C-alpha cells in the first residue's frame, strides 16, 4: 500500500506542477488552492483502499486484498 500511495502522490505532484506551469497567471493564493485540491483528491481516492487493507490485515487477510 505504501508503494501505491507513493506512486499516486508522485503522479499527482507531476500533474500539479505541469498544470501550474501551464497557468502562470495563477497568483499564489490560487496556486495554493489548486495544490490543496490535488492533495485532497489523492487522500480521498486512497482512503478507502487504505482503510480496507488495514482492516483485512487486522483480520489476517491483508494479502488477499493486495493480490
C-alpha positions as CSV (number, residue, x, y, z in Angstrom):
1,X,0.0,0.0,0.0
2,X,2.9,2.3,0.7
3,X,4.1,2.0,-2.9
4,X,0.7,2.7,-4.2
5,X,0.4,5.9,-2.1
6,X,3.9,6.9,-3.2
7,X,3.1,6.3,-6.9
8,X,-0.2,8.1,-6.8
9,X,1.3,11.1,-4.9
10,X,4.2,11.3,-7.4
11,X,1.7,11.3,-10.3
12,X,-0.3,14.0,-8.6
13,X,2.7,16.1,-8.0
14,X,3.9,15.8,-11.6
15,X,0.4,16.8,-12.9
16,X,0.1,19.6,-10.4
17,X,3.5,21.1,-11.4
18,X,2.6,20.7,-15.1
19,X,-0.7,22.4,-14.5
20,X,0.8,25.3,-12.6
21,X,3.5,25.8,-15.3
22,X,0.7,25.9,-17.9
23,X,-1.2,28.5,-15.9
24,X,1.4,31.2,-15.0
25,X,-1.3,33.8,-14.4
26,X,-2.4,32.0,-11.2
27,X,-1.5,34.1,-8.2
28,X,0.0,32.5,-5.1
29,X,-3.4,32.0,-3.4
30,X,-4.9,30.4,-6.5
31,X,-1.9,28.1,-6.9
32,X,-2.2,27.1,-3.2
33,X,-5.9,26.3,-3.8
34,X,-5.0,24.0,-6.7
35,X,-2.4,22.3,-4.6
36,X,-4.9,21.7,-1.8
37,X,-7.4,20.3,-4.3
38,X,-4.9,17.8,-5.8
39,X,-3.7,16.7,-2.3
40,X,-7.3,16.4,-1.1
41,X,-8.3,14.3,-4.1
42,X,-5.3,12.0,-3.7
43,X,-6.1,11.5,0.0
44,X,-9.8,10.8,-0.7
45,X,-9.0,8.3,-3.5
46,X,-6.6,6.4,-1.3
47,X,-8.7,6.5,1.9
48,X,-11.0,3.5,1.1
49,X,-8.3,1.1,-0.2
50,X,-6.1,2.0,2.8
51,X,-8.9,1.5,5.3
52,X,-9.9,-1.8,3.7
53,X,-6.3,-3.1,3.7
54,X,-5.8,-2.1,7.3
55,X,-9.0,-3.9,8.3
56,X,-8.1,-7.0,6.3
57,X,-4.6,-7.0,7.8
58,X,-6.0,-6.9,11.3
59,X,-8.2,-9.9,10.4
60,X,-5.2,-11.7,8.9
61,X,-6.4,-11.4,5.3
62,X,-4.4,-8.4,4.0
63,X,-2.5,-10.5,1.5
64,X,-5.8,-11.4,-0.2
65,X,-6.6,-7.7,-0.7
66,X,-3.3,-6.9,-2.3
67,X,-3.4,-9.7,-4.8
